[in-house]
Amino acid sequence: MRKLIEFDDDTFDKLKQLGRDRMGTLQELADEAFADLLKKHGIPIDLRDALRKSARLRDIPKQNPATPKRTSKRGRKT
């Protein structure tokens, strides 16, 4: 799928130089940047990532909100 993204000249020049420095392409830089953005917001980037996240959510023990947590005499939760 192709989409157009517009950059100002200075940003585009810096991205091209970064791509050259890393011996990569602008597309590789964009893929990395968008993957990092999705990860930051907790959105799975592929099926493997989605399955991993789903498994983690399943393994989290469910807590009963009606049962208050006990605290020690110093006010710390135990």
C-alpha positions as CSV (number, residue, x, y, z in Angstrom):
1,M,0.0,0.0,0.0
2,R,1.3,3.4,-0.9
3,K,0.6,6.6,1.1
4,L,2.2,10.0,0.8
5,I,3.8,11.8,3.7
6,E,5.1,15.3,3.4
7,F,8.3,16.5,5.2
8,D,9.8,19.9,5.2
9,D,13.1,20.1,3.3
10,D,15.3,20.2,6.4
11,T,13.7,17.1,8.0
12,F,13.8,15.2,4.7
13,D,17.5,16.0,4.2
14,K,18.3,14.8,7.8
15,L,16.3,11.6,7.3
16,K,18.1,10.9,4.0
17,Q,21.5,11.4,5.7
18,L,20.5,9.2,8.6
19,G,19.5,6.5,6.1
20,R,22.9,6.8,4.4
21,D,24.7,6.7,7.7
22,R,22.9,3.5,8.7
23,M,23.3,2.1,5.2
24,G,19.5,1.8,5.0
25,T,16.6,3.3,3.2
26,L,14.1,6.0,4.1
27,Q,11.4,3.2,4.1
28,E,13.4,1.2,6.7
29,L,13.6,4.3,8.9
30,A,9.8,4.9,8.5
31,D,9.0,1.2,9.3
32,E,11.1,1.5,12.5
33,A,9.6,4.8,13.5
34,F,6.0,3.6,13.0
35,A,6.7,0.3,14.8
36,D,8.1,2.2,17.8
37,L,5.0,4.5,17.8
38,L,2.6,1.6,17.8
39,K,4.6,-0.1,20.5
40,K,4.5,3.0,22.6
41,H,0.8,3.1,22.5
42,G,0.4,-0.7,23.2
43,I,-0.9,-1.5,19.7
44,P,0.4,-4.9,18.4
45,I,2.4,-4.5,15.1
46,D,2.0,-8.1,13.8
47,L,0.2,-11.3,14.6
48,R,3.1,-12.6,16.8
49,D,3.0,-9.4,18.9
50,A,-0.8,-9.6,19.2
51,L,-0.6,-13.2,20.4
52,R,2.2,-12.4,22.9
53,K,0.1,-9.5,24.3
54,S,-3.0,-11.7,24.5
55,A,-1.1,-14.4,26.4
56,R,0.3,-11.9,28.9
57,L,-3.2,-10.5,29.6
58,R,-4.5,-14.0,30.1
59,D,-1.8,-14.8,32.7
60,I,-2.5,-11.7,34.8
61,P,-4.3,-13.0,37.9
62,K,-7.8,-11.6,38.3
63,Q,-8.4,-9.6,41.5
64,N,-11.8,-9.3,43.2
65,P,-12.4,-5.6,43.6
66,A,-14.8,-6.2,46.4
67,T,-12.1,-7.7,48.6
68,P,-9.9,-4.9,50.1
69,K,-6.1,-5.4,50.3
70,R,-4.7,-5.9,53.7
71,T,-2.3,-3.4,55.0
72,S,0.4,-3.7,57.6
73,K,0.5,-1.6,60.7
74,R,2.8,0.9,58.9
75,G,0.2,1.5,56.2
76,R,1.9,-0.5,53.5
77,K,0.0,-3.0,51.4
78,T,1.0,-6.6,51.8
